[in-house]
Amino acid sequence: MRESGLQYMTNLFMDRVEVLKSYERSEDFYHLEKDLLEAMAEGDRARAKDRLNQIVTMVKDIAGDRWVKDVANYYVIFAALTARFLMVPKFSPEWAVATNITAMRIVDRKADRKDIVETTNDLVEFFIHVLEGRDKPELSHPVVNDIIQFIDASIEDPITVEQLAKRAGISTSHLSRIFREHAGLTLIDYINMRKIEESQFYLRNTDLKIAEVSDRFSFCNQSYFTRTFKKYTNVTPKQFRERKDIDYFSSVLPGSGEAART
C-alpha cells in the first residue's frame, strides 16, 4: 500500500532522527543548525553559507550513495526552519508559507544537481534578502504604512490605485498625494518596484519563461515587464537570468530609514 503524504514525511523525519542519533557528531550538527539560524537572523551571509555547507556536507557523509536526495530533503527542512523561527515572528504566517514554498521550488529545480555550494548560496541569499526587506514600514502616516504592507502581501496580484484608495477609505488623489509625500515616490512606482524585486527570484531560480514570470506578477504583457525591469535594475530580465554576477536589486523607500535622515 502506498504511504500517505503525512506518513511519508513522518517516516522521513524519523529516519533522519535515527541517523543523527547514531552519528557521533550529532551534537555538532545541532550546534551548527542553531548558529545557522542566528547567522540568518543577523544577515551574516558568509557565516550562514559556511554553516549550511557544513551541515549538508555532514548529511552527505551520512547518506552515502543516496546523498543527493537526502541533501535535497535537508534543504526543505532548512527552509521550513527558517520560515517558522525567523519569518513568522516578523511577517504574517501566510507570507512566511508563501516564501517557504518559493524556497522549495528553488530546491526542486536543483534537486538532481550535485553542486551543494550553488544551492546553499541561492537559498541563503533568498532568505536573507526576504528577511532584510520585510521590516514593517515606520513612516509617519498610518494609512501609508498599511498600504505598503498590503502591497507587499499582495505583490503577485493585480493592484490598482483605485483598489488601494477604496481600502483606505479616501480618494485616489488624496492617497496618491500622501503616499508620495511620506514614502518619497509614487504608488505606481512602489508597486512596480516591489514586483520587479520579487520577480528576480523566479528569473534566477526557476525554469519559468520570462513571459510566465511577467504573468505571475500581473504585468499586462512581457514587453512592459521588460521595460519596467530594466528601469529599476538597468538590465533586462534575460540578462539578469543569464548573468549570475549581477546582484539582486533591493528596493528602498526614499521616505524611510537612512534615506529619510539624509
GIFENZI-V889954 format. One record per backbone hydrogen bond with DSSP energy under -0.5 kcal/mol. NH is the residue of the N-H (numbers start at 1). CO is the residue of the C=O. Records with the same first field share a line. If there is no record, write none. Layout:
NH: CO, CO
This chain:
8: 4
9: 5
10: 6
11: 7
12: 8
13: 9
14: 10
15: 11
16: 12
17: 13
18: 14
19: 15
20: 16
21: 17
22: 18
23: 19
24: 22
26: 23
29: 25
30: 26
31: 27
32: 28
33: 29
34: 30
35: 31
36: 32
37: 33
38: 34
39: 35
40: 36
41: 37
42: 38
43: 39, 40
44: 39
45: 43
48: 44
49: 45
50: 46
51: 47
52: 48
53: 49
54: 50
55: 51
56: 52
57: 53
58: 54
59: 55
60: 56
61: 57
62: 58
63: 59
64: 60
66: 63
67: 64
70: 66
71: 67
72: 68
73: 69
74: 70
75: 71
76: 72
77: 73
78: 74
79: 75
80: 76
81: 77
82: 78
83: 79
84: 80
85: 81
86: 82
87: 82
88: 83
90: 87
91: 87
96: 92
97: 93
98: 94
99: 95
100: 96
101: 97
102: 98
103: 99
104: 100
105: 101
106: 102
107: 103
108: 104
109: 105
110: 106
111: 108
113: 110
116: 114
119: 115
120: 116
121: 117
122: 118
123: 119
124: 120
125: 121
126: 122
127: 123
128: 124
129: 125
130: 126
131: 127
132: 128
133: 129
134: 131
142: 140
145: 141
146: 142
147: 143
148: 144
149: 145
150: 146
151: 147
152: 148
153: 149
154: 150, 151
155: 152
157: 154
164: 160
165: 161
166: 162
167: 163
168: 164
169: 165
170: 165
175: 171
176: 172
177: 173
178: 174
179: 175
180: 176
181: 177
182: 178
183: 179
184: 179, 180
190: 186
191: 187
192: 188
193: 189
194: 190
195: 191
196: 192
197: 193
198: 194
199: 195
200: 196
201: 198
202: 198, 199
203: 199
204: 200
205: 201
206: 202
213: 209
214: 210
215: 211
216: 212
217: 213
218: 215
219: 214
225: 221
226: 222
227: 223
228: 224
229: 225
230: 226
231: 227
232: 228
233: 229
234: 230
240: 236
241: 237
242: 238
243: 239
244: 242
246: 243
247: 245
254: 252
255: 183
256: 253
259: 256
260: 256, 257
261: 257, 258
262: 258, 259
